[in-house]
Amino acid sequence: MEYNVTYGENFLGKVITLSNGKIEFSVTAEVGPRIISLKTIDGFNVMYEDVNDSVSKDCSSVYGANEKWHIYGGHRLWLSPENLTTYYPDNNPVHYEFTEKGILVYPDEWKVIDVKPQILIEFLGENKLKITHKVQNTGEKKKLCLWALTVMKAGGTMTFDMSKEDTGFLANRNIVMWPYAGMADKRVSITDDKIVTKSDVGIPYPYKIGAYKRNMHAEYVLESGNKKAKFIKETQGYDEEIYPDYSCNFECYFSDKIHEVESLSGIKEIEKGQIIEHTEIWEIY
């Protein structure tokens, strides 16, 4: 598949931009990896860029003196469930290789947690991308869950489609809440078949909700000036697998700054050298 490559600079240093003439995305080269920008050719970047370094966390108790994790923005690969070890200080240059359909981006081995992560971004069509996340275990046998977090600019509306399957005597939906998520929060609407979250740049306190769906489908719509963008994320869930956070393969966290559209793999126990993989399909209009 044909695509063009350009090199530029942003607040994180060097970035590499790939375009197929309809959509384009940019990845960071000096930190991360991050997909720091996603847009249609005539549109705007829907992803959050933390140019003021307003979201960070001290992780020195795990990773050493003066180590700090920065959100940076955009899309990243994490491990779940969330704890201080997930805040790996990915502040060093990454490696990248161009492929027939896109680009492979990967950092050096993440020490302490002993894994090698990578993100492969490929064009699937005019407005579609395939994002393949892989993590190789470089240490002792451990349980891993891949967590793909896409950090969008706040101020938009996210819609997650819940199951409408008739399962008879069995449950067909789960809704998972975090301690700071109020049931009466007006930014969230739950109907028979949808969860809708609307972030507000004037309301700073955070909210998080999760769920499971075999064919996970979430959309985020954002307006900027007189333009509107729609981001779609899909992934496959597997009923026989175990998921974190009371069985979530979808999660959404938002505040006045960010609106995250997240997906998760099942939890798998893997030996040293083995790899766990998690794939998402994106669309941007």
ZADO-1210 file (C-alpha; in nm, 4 decimals, padded with zeros to 6 digits):
<atoms>
<atom x="00.0000" y="00.0000" z="00.0000" code="MET" pos="1"/>
<atom x="00.1425" y="00.3371" z="-00.0983" code="GLU" pos="2"/>
<atom x="00.2052" y="00.6036" z="00.1618" code="TYR" pos="3"/>
<atom x="00.4213" y="00.9121" z="00.2008" code="ASN" pos="4"/>
<atom x="00.6674" y="00.9797" z="00.4838" code="VAL" pos="5"/>
<atom x="00.7682" y="01.3207" z="00.6156" code="THR" pos="6"/>
<atom x="00.9807" y="01.4234" z="00.9121" code="TYR" pos="7"/>
<atom x="00.9107" y="01.7133" z="01.1410" code="GLY" pos="8"/>
<atom x="00.9350" y="01.8502" z="01.4939" code="GLU" pos="9"/>
<atom x="00.6847" y="01.9054" z="01.7729" code="ASN" pos="10"/>
<atom x="00.7018" y="01.9664" z="02.1489" code="PHE" pos="11"/>
<atom x="00.8452" y="01.6144" z="02.1940" code="LEU" pos="12"/>
<atom x="01.1173" y="01.6520" z="01.9347" code="GLY" pos="13"/>
<atom x="01.1371" y="01.4570" z="01.6095" code="LYS" pos="14"/>
<atom x="00.8170" y="01.3067" z="01.4703" code="VAL" pos="15"/>
<atom x="00.7580" y="01.0827" z="01.1690" code="ILE" pos="16"/>
<atom x="00.4362" y="01.1355" z="00.9736" code="THR" pos="17"/>
<atom x="00.2800" y="00.8804" z="00.7394" code="LEU" pos="18"/>
<atom x="-00.0004" y="00.9739" z="00.4994" code="SER" pos="19"/>
<atom x="-00.2006" y="00.7800" z="00.2411" code="ASN" pos="20"/>
<atom x="-00.3579" y="01.0937" z="00.0951" code="GLY" pos="21"/>
<atom x="-00.6788" y="01.0630" z="00.2996" code="LYS" pos="22"/>
<atom x="-00.5544" y="01.0342" z="00.6564" code="ILE" pos="23"/>
<atom x="-00.2251" y="01.0806" z="00.8370" code="GLU" pos="24"/>
<atom x="-00.0701" y="00.9900" z="01.1687" code="PHE" pos="25"/>
<atom x="00.2519" y="01.0888" z="01.3433" code="SER" pos="26"/>
<atom x="00.4709" y="00.8891" z="01.5806" code="VAL" pos="27"/>
<atom x="00.7309" y="01.0220" z="01.8234" code="THR" pos="28"/>
<atom x="01.0969" y="00.9314" z="01.7763" code="ALA" pos="29"/>
<atom x="01.2594" y="01.0719" z="02.0915" code="GLU" pos="30"/>
<atom x="01.0174" y="00.9437" z="02.3584" code="VAL" pos="31"/>
<atom x="00.7495" y="00.6799" z="02.3835" code="GLY" pos="32"/>
<atom x="00.6447" y="00.5200" z="02.1616" code="PRO" pos="33"/>
<atom x="00.3399" y="00.7365" z="02.1039" code="ARG" pos="34"/>
<atom x="00.1075" y="00.7921" z="01.8117" code="ILE" pos="35"/>
<atom x="00.0913" y="01.1622" z="01.8882" code="ILE" pos="36"/>
<atom x="-00.1326" y="01.2799" z="01.6034" code="SER" pos="37"/>
<atom x="-00.4202" y="01.1400" z="01.3967" code="LEU" pos="38"/>
<atom x="-00.6266" y="01.3352" z="01.1450" code="LYS" pos="39"/>
<atom x="-00.7858" y="01.3437" z="00.8055" code="THR" pos="40"/>
<atom x="-00.5817" y="01.5410" z="00.5526" code="ILE" pos="41"/>
<atom x="-00.8142" y="01.8409" z="00.5703" code="ASP" pos="42"/>
<atom x="-00.8999" y="01.7953" z="00.9388" code="GLY" pos="43"/>
<atom x="-00.7438" y="01.8536" z="01.2797" code="PHE" pos="44"/>
<atom x="-00.5501" y="01.6362" z="01.5230" code="ASN" pos="45"/>
<atom x="-00.8021" y="01.4639" z="01.7509" code="VAL" pos="46"/>
<atom x="-00.5376" y="01.3490" z="01.9984" code="MET" pos="47"/>
<atom x="-00.4352" y="01.5259" z="02.3172" code="TYR" pos="48"/>
<atom x="-00.0882" y="01.6794" z="02.3233" code="GLU" pos="49"/>
<atom x="00.0426" y="01.7618" z="02.6699" code="ASP" pos="50"/>
<atom x="00.2538" y="02.0585" z="02.5644" code="VAL" pos="51"/>
<atom x="00.2546" y="02.1996" z="02.9198" code="ASN" pos="52"/>
<atom x="00.3477" y="01.8673" z="03.0840" code="ASP" pos="53"/>
<atom x="00.0391" y="01.8902" z="03.3029" code="SER" pos="54"/>
<atom x="-00.0057" y="01.5115" z="03.3481" code="VAL" pos="55"/>
<atom x="00.2888" y="01.3231" z="03.5001" code="SER" pos="56"/>
<atom x="00.3686" y="01.0877" z="03.7853" code="LYS" pos="57"/>
<atom x="00.6699" y="01.0271" z="04.0061" code="ASP" pos="58"/>
<atom x="00.7684" y="00.6627" z="03.9556" code="CYS" pos="59"/>
<atom x="01.1095" y="00.6815" z="04.1238" code="SER" pos="60"/>
<atom x="01.0140" y="00.4319" z="04.3956" code="SER" pos="61"/>
<atom x="00.9957" y="00.1635" z="04.1248" code="VAL" pos="62"/>
<atom x="01.2297" y="00.2819" z="03.8486" code="TYR" pos="63"/>
<atom x="01.4988" y="00.4792" z="04.0315" code="GLY" pos="64"/>
<atom x="01.5843" y="00.8255" z="04.1517" code="ALA" pos="65"/>
<atom x="01.4304" y="01.1193" z="03.9645" code="ASN" pos="66"/>
<atom x="01.2375" y="00.8955" z="03.7231" code="GLU" pos="67"/>
<atom x="00.9064" y="01.0436" z="03.6145" code="LYS" pos="68"/>
<atom x="00.6361" y="00.9209" z="03.3766" code="TRP" pos="69"/>
<atom x="00.4719" y="01.1723" z="03.1416" code="HIS" pos="70"/>
<atom x="00.1467" y="01.1169" z="02.9585" code="ILE" pos="71"/>
<atom x="00.2749" y="01.3137" z="02.6555" code="TYR" pos="72"/>
<atom x="-00.0606" y="01.2450" z="02.4861" code="GLY" pos="73"/>
<atom x="-00.1703" y="01.0434" z="02.1875" code="GLY" pos="74"/>
<atom x="-00.1861" y="00.6645" z="02.1853" code="HIS" pos="75"/>
<atom x="00.0303" y="00.4439" z="02.4042" code="ARG" pos="76"/>
<atom x="00.0732" y="00.0808" z="02.5072" code="LEU" pos="77"/>
<atom x="00.0543" y="-00.0089" z="02.8757" code="TRP" pos="78"/>
<atom x="00.0151" y="-00.3165" z="03.0921" code="LEU" pos="79"/>
<atom x="-00.2905" y="-00.3777" z="03.3102" code="SER" pos="80"/>
<atom x="-00.4058" y="-00.3835" z="03.5886" code="PRO" pos="81"/>
<atom x="-00.2952" y="-00.0322" z="03.6743" code="GLU" pos="82"/>
<atom x="-00.0391" y="00.0137" z="03.9496" code="ASN" pos="83"/>
<atom x="00.2819" y="00.2120" z="03.9906" code="LEU" pos="84"/>
<atom x="00.4791" y="-00.0315" z="03.7719" code="THR" pos="85"/>
<atom x="00.2559" y="00.0514" z="03.4725" code="THR" pos="86"/>
<atom x="00.3918" y="00.4080" z="03.4823" code="TYR" pos="87"/>
<atom x="00.7102" y="00.3150" z="03.2997" code="TYR" pos="88"/>
<atom x="00.9240" y="00.6283" z="03.2338" code="PRO" pos="89"/>
<atom x="00.9336" y="00.5954" z="02.8552" code="ASP" pos="90"/>
<atom x="01.1378" y="00.9115" z="02.8059" code="ASN" pos="91"/>
<atom x="01.4090" y="00.7805" z="02.5719" code="ASN" pos="92"/>
<atom x="01.4410" y="00.7598" z="02.1921" code="PRO" pos="93"/>
<atom x="01.2639" y="00.4734" z="02.0158" code="VAL" pos="94"/>
<atom x="01.3491" y="00.2610" z="01.7144" code="HIS" pos="95"/>
<atom x="01.1391" y="00.2494" z="01.4006" code="TYR" pos="96"/>
<atom x="01.1217" y="00.0434" z="01.0823" code="GLU" pos="97"/>
<atom x="00.9037" y="00.1071" z="00.7782" code="PHE" pos="98"/>
<atom x="00.6935" y="-00.1814" z="00.6517" code="THR" pos="99"/>
<atom x="00.4923" y="-00.2409" z="00.3353" code="GLU" pos="100"/>
<atom x="00.1804" y="-00.0898" z="00.4941" code="LYS" pos="101"/>
<atom x="00.3148" y="00.1372" z="00.7662" code="GLY" pos="102"/>
<atom x="00.5656" y="00.1621" z="01.0475" code="ILE" pos="103"/>
<atom x="00.6867" y="-00.0478" z="01.3414" code="LEU" pos="104"/>
<atom x="00.7890" y="00.1506" z="01.6508" code="VAL" pos="105"/>
<atom x="00.9563" y="00.0049" z="01.9588" code="TYR" pos="106"/>
<atom x="01.1678" y="00.1187" z="02.2559" code="PRO" pos="107"/>
<atom x="01.4570" y="-00.0536" z="02.4244" code="ASP" pos="108"/>
<atom x="01.3657" y="-00.3252" z="02.6718" code="GLU" pos="109"/>
<atom x="01.1663" y="-00.2007" z="02.9689" code="TRP" pos="110"/>
<atom x="01.3772" y="-00.3008" z="03.2660" code="LYS" pos="111"/>
<atom x="01.2359" y="-00.3914" z="03.6087" code="VAL" pos="112"/>
<atom x="00.9123" y="-00.5200" z="03.4519" code="ILE" pos="113"/>
<atom x="01.1243" y="-00.7080" z="03.1937" code="ASP" pos="114"/>
<atom x="00.9281" y="-00.6719" z="02.8720" code="VAL" pos="115"/>
<atom x="00.9866" y="-00.5584" z="02.5143" code="LYS" pos="116"/>
<atom x="00.6861" y="-00.3673" z="02.3728" code="PRO" pos="117"/>
<atom x="00.6182" y="-00.2656" z="02.0145" code="GLN" pos="118"/>
<atom x="00.3426" y="-00.0984" z="01.8128" code="ILE" pos="119"/>
<atom x="00.2842" y="-00.1690" z="01.4440" code="LEU" pos="120"/>
<atom x="00.0666" y="00.0882" z="01.2624" code="ILE" pos="121"/>
<atom x="-00.0608" y="-00.0097" z="00.9169" code="GLU" pos="122"/>
<atom x="-00.2931" y="00.1461" z="00.6608" code="PHE" pos="123"/>
<atom x="-00.5890" y="-00.0816" z="00.5839" code="LEU" pos="124"/>
<atom x="-00.7844" y="00.1532" z="00.3590" code="GLY" pos="125"/>
<atom x="-00.8514" y="00.5183" z="00.2874" code="GLU" pos="126"/>
<atom x="-00.9711" y="00.5981" z="00.6400" code="ASN" pos="127"/>
<atom x="-00.8681" y="00.2848" z="00.8290" code="LYS" pos="128"/>
<atom x="-00.5657" y="00.1723" z="01.0315" code="LEU" pos="129"/>
<atom x="-00.4659" y="-00.1525" z="01.1998" code="LYS" pos="130"/>
<atom x="-00.2784" y="-00.1117" z="01.5281" code="ILE" pos="131"/>
<atom x="-00.0998" y="-00.4264" z="01.6460" code="THR" pos="132"/>
<atom x="00.0464" y="-00.4188" z="01.9963" code="HIS" pos="133"/>
<atom x="00.2941" y="-00.6838" z="02.1060" code="LYS" pos="134"/>
<atom x="00.4842" y="-00.7405" z="02.4282" code="VAL" pos="135"/>
<atom x="00.7553" y="-01.0008" z="02.4717" code="GLN" pos="136"/>
<atom x="00.8365" y="-01.1311" z="02.8181" code="ASN" pos="137"/>
<atom x="01.2116" y="-01.0997" z="02.8774" code="THR" pos="138"/>
<atom x="01.2049" y="-01.2131" z="03.2410" code="GLY" pos="139"/>
<atom x="01.0497" y="-01.4821" z="03.4557" code="GLU" pos="140"/>
<atom x="00.7071" y="-01.6304" z="03.3790" code="LYS" pos="141"/>
<atom x="00.4394" y="-01.3706" z="03.4390" code="LYS" pos="142"/>
<atom x="00.0790" y="-01.2769" z="03.3662" code="LYS" pos="143"/>
<atom x="00.0356" y="-00.9945" z="03.1177" code="LEU" pos="144"/>
<atom x="-00.2582" y="-00.7931" z="02.9880" code="CYS" pos="145"/>
<atom x="-00.2062" y="-00.5405" z="02.7088" code="LEU" pos="146"/>
<atom x="-00.3776" y="-00.2066" z="02.7561" code="TRP" pos="147"/>
<atom x="-00.4159" y="00.0222" z="02.4546" code="ALA" pos="148"/>
<atom x="-00.4976" y="00.3799" z="02.5557" code="LEU" pos="149"/>
<atom x="-00.5911" y="00.6419" z="02.2990" code="THR" pos="150"/>
<atom x="-00.5830" y="00.9848" z="02.4622" code="VAL" pos="151"/>
<atom x="-00.8111" y="01.2257" z="02.2817" code="MET" pos="152"/>
<atom x="-00.8644" y="01.5969" z="02.3379" code="LYS" pos="153"/>
<atom x="-01.1418" y="01.6638" z="02.5887" code="ALA" pos="154"/>
<atom x="-01.4696" y="01.8253" z="02.4908" code="GLY" pos="155"/>
<atom x="-01.6135" y="01.5505" z="02.2737" code="GLY" pos="156"/>
<atom x="-01.8649" y="01.2670" z="02.3000" code="THR" pos="157"/>
<atom x="-01.7780" y="00.8991" z="02.3213" code="MET" pos="158"/>
<atom x="-02.0326" y="00.6266" z="02.2504" code="THR" pos="159"/>
<atom x="-01.9743" y="00.2621" z="02.3403" code="PHE" pos="160"/>
<atom x="-02.2156" y="00.0009" z="02.2048" code="ASP" pos="161"/>
<atom x="-02.3206" y="-00.2526" z="02.4683" code="MET" pos="162"/>
<atom x="-02.4459" y="-00.6002" z="02.3883" code="SER" pos="163"/>
<atom x="-02.8030" y="-00.6463" z="02.2691" code="LYS" pos="164"/>
<atom x="-02.7642" y="-01.0233" z="02.2535" code="GLU" pos="165"/>
<atom x="-03.0513" y="-01.2306" z="02.3979" code="ASP" pos="166"/>
<atom x="-02.8722" y="-01.4611" z="02.6416" code="THR" pos="167"/>
<atom x="-03.1819" y="-01.5980" z="02.8139" code="GLY" pos="168"/>
<atom x="-03.1159" y="-01.6667" z="03.1825" code="PHE" pos="169"/>
<atom x="-02.7603" y="-01.5331" z="03.1607" code="LEU" pos="170"/>
<atom x="-02.6341" y="-01.1776" z="03.1836" code="ALA" pos="171"/>
<atom x="-02.5440" y="-01.0009" z="02.8584" code="ASN" pos="172"/>
<atom x="-02.3844" y="-00.6758" z="02.9883" code="ARG" pos="173"/>
<atom x="-02.1498" y="-00.5515" z="03.2585" code="ASN" pos="174"/>
<atom x="-02.0855" y="-00.1961" z="03.3688" code="ILE" pos="175"/>
<atom x="-01.7806" y="-00.1310" z="03.5863" code="VAL" pos="176"/>
<atom x="-01.7315" y="00.1858" z="03.7903" code="MET" pos="177"/>
<atom x="-01.4265" y="00.3417" z="03.9550" code="TRP" pos="178"/>
<atom x="-01.4424" y="00.4958" z="04.3062" code="PRO" pos="179"/>
<atom x="-01.4439" y="00.8546" z="04.1771" code="TYR" pos="180"/>
<atom x="-01.7199" y="00.7904" z="03.9200" code="ALA" pos="181"/>
<atom x="-02.0460" y="00.9303" z="04.0542" code="GLY" pos="182"/>
<atom x="-02.3679" y="00.7581" z="03.9505" code="MET" pos="183"/>
<atom x="-02.5431" y="01.0940" z="03.9035" code="ALA" pos="184"/>
<atom x="-02.2704" y="01.2542" z="03.6918" code="ASP" pos="185"/>
<atom x="-02.4467" y="01.4388" z="03.4100" code="LYS" pos="186"/>
<atom x="-02.1525" y="01.3812" z="03.1752" code="ARG" pos="187"/>
<atom x="-02.2493" y="01.0136" z="03.1507" code="VAL" pos="188"/>
<atom x="-02.5603" y="00.8525" z="03.0071" code="SER" pos="189"/>
<atom x="-02.6333" y="00.4790" z="03.0203" code="ILE" pos="190"/>
<atom x="-02.9195" y="00.3405" z="02.8126" code="THR" pos="191"/>
<atom x="-03.0271" y="-00.0126" z="02.7261" code="ASP" pos="192"/>
<atom x="-02.7596" y="-00.0519" z="02.4604" code="ASP" pos="193"/>
<atom x="-02.5097" y="00.2342" z="02.4953" code="LYS" pos="194"/>
<atom x="-02.2737" y="00.4123" z="02.7301" code="ILE" pos="195"/>
<atom x="-02.2282" y="00.7776" z="02.6330" code="VAL" pos="196"/>
<atom x="-01.9655" y="00.9979" z="02.7967" code="THR" pos="197"/>
<atom x="-01.9266" y="01.3711" z="02.7319" code="LYS" pos="198"/>
<atom x="-01.6142" y="01.5394" z="02.8649" code="SER" pos="199"/>
<atom x="-01.6288" y="01.9079" z="02.9563" code="ASP" pos="200"/>
<atom x="-01.3189" y="02.1295" z="02.9544" code="VAL" pos="201"/>
<atom x="-01.4800" y="02.3293" z="03.2363" code="GLY" pos="202"/>
<atom x="-01.5257" y="02.0309" z="03.4723" code="ILE" pos="203"/>
<atom x="-01.1906" y="01.9087" z="03.6072" code="PRO" pos="204"/>
<atom x="-01.2826" y="01.6078" z="03.8218" code="TYR" pos="205"/>
<atom x="-01.2252" y="01.2720" z="03.6501" code="PRO" pos="206"/>
<atom x="-01.4572" y="00.9861" z="03.5665" code="TYR" pos="207"/>
<atom x="-01.3923" y="00.6269" z="03.4594" code="LYS" pos="208"/>
<atom x="-01.6213" y="00.3507" z="03.3383" code="ILE" pos="209"/>
<atom x="-01.5630" y="00.0105" z="03.1799" code="GLY" pos="210"/>
<atom x="-01.7470" y="-00.2790" z="03.0178" code="ALA" pos="211"/>
<atom x="-01.7034" y="-00.5923" z="02.8071" code="TYR" pos="212"/>
<atom x="-01.8304" y="-00.6665" z="02.4579" code="LYS" pos="213"/>
<atom x="-01.7260" y="-00.9460" z="02.2265" code="ARG" pos="214"/>
<atom x="-01.7125" y="-00.7114" z="01.9272" code="ASN" pos="215"/>
<atom x="-01.6015" y="-00.3919" z="02.0982" code="MET" pos="216"/>
<atom x="-01.6998" y="-00.0757" z="01.9112" code="HIS" pos="217"/>
<atom x="-01.6510" y="00.2785" z="02.0422" code="ALA" pos="218"/>
<atom x="-01.6759" y="00.6157" z="01.8691" code="GLU" pos="219"/>
<atom x="-01.5456" y="00.9551" z="01.9745" code="TYR" pos="220"/>
<atom x="-01.6790" y="01.2697" z="01.8068" code="VAL" pos="221"/>
<atom x="-01.5025" y="01.6015" z="01.8538" code="LEU" pos="222"/>
<atom x="-01.5601" y="01.9471" z="01.7084" code="GLU" pos="223"/>
<atom x="-01.2964" y="02.2145" z="01.6542" code="SER" pos="224"/>
<atom x="-01.4077" y="02.5441" z="01.5087" code="GLY" pos="225"/>
<atom x="-01.6323" y="02.4621" z="01.2144" code="ASN" pos="226"/>
<atom x="-01.4868" y="02.1132" z="01.1695" code="LYS" pos="227"/>
<atom x="-01.5955" y="01.7810" z="01.3158" code="LYS" pos="228"/>
<atom x="-01.4010" y="01.4568" z="01.3444" code="ALA" pos="229"/>
<atom x="-01.5136" y="01.1039" z="01.4238" code="LYS" pos="230"/>
<atom x="-01.2716" y="00.8432" z="01.5613" code="PHE" pos="231"/>
<atom x="-01.3753" y="00.4768" z="01.5711" code="ILE" pos="232"/>
<atom x="-01.1984" y="00.2022" z="01.7654" code="LYS" pos="233"/>
<atom x="-01.2812" y="-00.1683" z="01.7406" code="GLU" pos="234"/>
<atom x="-01.1285" y="-00.4829" z="01.8854" code="THR" pos="235"/>
<atom x="-01.2234" y="-00.8436" z="01.9415" code="GLN" pos="236"/>
<atom x="-01.3131" y="-00.9806" z="02.2845" code="GLY" pos="237"/>
<atom x="-01.3152" y="-01.3497" z="02.3738" code="TYR" pos="238"/>
<atom x="-01.5701" y="-01.4844" z="02.6190" code="ASP" pos="239"/>
<atom x="-01.3422" y="-01.7665" z="02.7311" code="GLU" pos="240"/>
<atom x="-01.0614" y="-01.5310" z="02.8363" code="GLU" pos="241"/>
<atom x="-01.0142" y="-01.3504" z="03.1675" code="ILE" pos="242"/>
<atom x="-01.0018" y="-00.9696" z="03.1584" code="TYR" pos="243"/>
<atom x="-00.8940" y="-00.7219" z="03.4272" code="PRO" pos="244"/>
<atom x="-01.1102" y="-00.4776" z="03.6220" code="ASP" pos="245"/>
<atom x="-01.4092" y="-00.7087" z="03.6703" code="TYR" pos="246"/>
<atom x="-01.3906" y="-00.8321" z="03.3096" code="SER" pos="247"/>
<atom x="-01.3414" y="-00.5200" z="03.0974" code="CYS" pos="248"/>
<atom x="-01.2084" y="-00.5135" z="02.7415" code="ASN" pos="249"/>
<atom x="-01.3248" y="-00.1513" z="02.7096" code="PHE" pos="250"/>
<atom x="-01.2592" y="00.1422" z="02.9412" code="GLU" pos="251"/>
<atom x="-01.3072" y="00.5175" z="02.9210" code="CYS" pos="252"/>
<atom x="-01.1395" y="00.7758" z="03.1434" code="TYR" pos="253"/>
<atom x="-01.1932" y="01.1487" z="03.1032" code="PHE" pos="254"/>
<atom x="-01.1368" y="01.4837" z="03.2706" code="SER" pos="255"/>
<atom x="-01.1201" y="01.8456" z="03.1593" code="ASP" pos="256"/>
<atom x="-00.7984" y="01.7764" z="02.9664" code="LYS" pos="257"/>
<atom x="-00.8317" y="01.4297" z="02.8145" code="ILE" pos="258"/>
<atom x="-01.0855" y="01.1755" z="02.6960" code="HIS" pos="259"/>
<atom x="-00.9381" y="00.8257" z="02.6730" code="GLU" pos="260"/>
<atom x="-01.0821" y="00.5479" z="02.4573" code="VAL" pos="261"/>
<atom x="-00.9187" y="00.2284" z="02.5799" code="GLU" pos="262"/>
<atom x="-00.9210" y="-00.1417" z="02.4996" code="SER" pos="263"/>
<atom x="-00.7623" y="-00.4381" z="02.6756" code="LEU" pos="264"/>
<atom x="-00.6498" y="-00.7880" z="02.5882" code="SER" pos="265"/>
<atom x="-00.7228" y="-01.0937" z="02.7960" code="GLY" pos="266"/>
<atom x="-00.4814" y="-01.1797" z="03.0773" code="ILE" pos="267"/>
<atom x="-00.2335" y="-01.4475" z="02.9728" code="LYS" pos="268"/>
<atom x="00.0496" y="-01.6211" z="03.1559" code="GLU" pos="269"/>
<atom x="00.3571" y="-01.6418" z="02.9371" code="ILE" pos="270"/>
<atom x="00.7065" y="-01.7827" z="02.9738" code="GLU" pos="271"/>
<atom x="01.0295" y="-01.5960" z="02.9087" code="LYS" pos="272"/>
<atom x="01.0597" y="-01.5193" z="02.5368" code="GLY" pos="273"/>
<atom x="00.6895" y="-01.5596" z="02.4618" code="GLN" pos="274"/>
<atom x="00.4791" y="-01.2793" z="02.3131" code="ILE" pos="275"/>
<atom x="00.1273" y="-01.1545" z="02.3825" code="ILE" pos="276"/>
<atom x="-00.0562" y="-00.9593" z="02.1106" code="GLU" pos="277"/>
<atom x="-00.3530" y="-00.7229" z="02.0972" code="HIS" pos="278"/>
<atom x="-00.4980" y="-00.5658" z="01.7809" code="THR" pos="279"/>
<atom x="-00.7244" y="-00.2661" z="01.7268" code="GLU" pos="280"/>
<atom x="-00.8887" y="-00.1335" z="01.4097" code="ILE" pos="281"/>
<atom x="-00.9189" y="00.2447" z="01.3833" code="TRP" pos="282"/>
<atom x="-01.1125" y="00.4699" z="01.1516" code="GLU" pos="283"/>
<atom x="-01.0981" y="00.8492" z="01.1312" code="ILE" pos="284"/>
<atom x="-01.3402" y="01.0733" z="00.9398" code="TYR" pos="285"/>
</atoms>
